């Protein structure tokens, strides 16, 4: 991911440029909306100053703004985020190899500052973005309530110029980190697809509908039909 240089006006509103390989990753477990936001925001800051990789620091106010955190006990919230993010990882797979990578090697909260140290093995996905990437404005995901809305937004934004994208159900569940969370398609449709469709359609910048493709009586694949209003995405 990368970020364009921020002025005071857009201090908490970077433009995120994310490696398509990172977008396509399988999530070992689903991130909360706040975890999604702080990971993307932190990674975006590194591209503006690549010499500081793999470490990026926030003051507490910036961290809370980036994560959309509204809490009187923000110290405990930050501690809980650190507990969770230190355990979560992504899975990258191609024709020749498969790898499992923790997002962070450390997260430290000290003296009003939060410091992320990214897994150094993710360097190419965070910094070496040559040709294959997807760009969007952080503002667009900053108030999303569903983690699935954020992930589906990224997965569909990548294919917006084409206008549609097809997934096998099992692959989509892995990308969203819910492979074992919603065993029946009915639960997955209600809790994930319908909720994300409702939230994205309400925001209006990128909207979608979907069609179910069955193999026998079981839904095997989904085709998403993507519509974009660029004015609302900026």
BELSUL-V547981 format. One record per backbone hydrogen bond with DSSP energy under -0.5 kcal/mol. CO is the residue of the C=O (numbers start at 0). NH is the residue of the N-H. If there is no record, write none. Layout:
co:nh
CO:NH
CO:NH
This chain:
co:nh
1:16
7:10
9:12
13:15
13:137
14:3
15:17
15:135
16:1
17:133
18:22
19:23
21:24
25:27
25:90
31:35
32:36
33:37
34:38
35:39
36:40
37:41
38:42
39:43
40:44
41:45
42:46
43:47
44:48
45:48
46:49
48:51
49:52
51:54
53:117
55:115
57:113
58:62
59:63
60:64
61:65
62:66
63:67
63:68
64:67
67:69
68:70
70:73
72:75
72:76
73:77
74:78
75:79
76:80
77:81
78:82
79:83
80:84
81:85
83:86
83:87
84:87
87:102
88:27
88:28
89:100
90:25
91:98
96:93
98:91
100:89
102:118
105:116
107:109
107:114
109:112
111:59
112:109
113:57
114:107
115:55
115:117
116:104
116:105
118:121
119:122
121:124
121:125
122:125
122:126
122:127
123:127
124:18
126:128
127:129
128:130
130:132
131:19
133:17
135:15
136:139
137:140
137:141
138:142
140:143
145:149
146:150
147:151
148:152
149:153
150:154
151:155
152:156
153:157
155:158
156:159
158:161
158:162
158:163
162:225
164:223
166:221
167:171
168:172
169:173
170:174
171:175
172:176
172:177
173:26
173:176
176:29
177:180
177:181
180:182
183:187
184:188
185:189
186:190
187:191
187:192
188:193
191:195
192:196
193:197
194:198
195:199
196:200
197:201
198:202
199:203
204:228
206:226
208:224
210:222
211:213
212:219
212:220
213:215
214:217
217:214
217:219
219:168
220:212
221:166
221:223
222:210
223:164
223:225
224:208
226:206
227:229
228:231
228:232
229:232
229:233
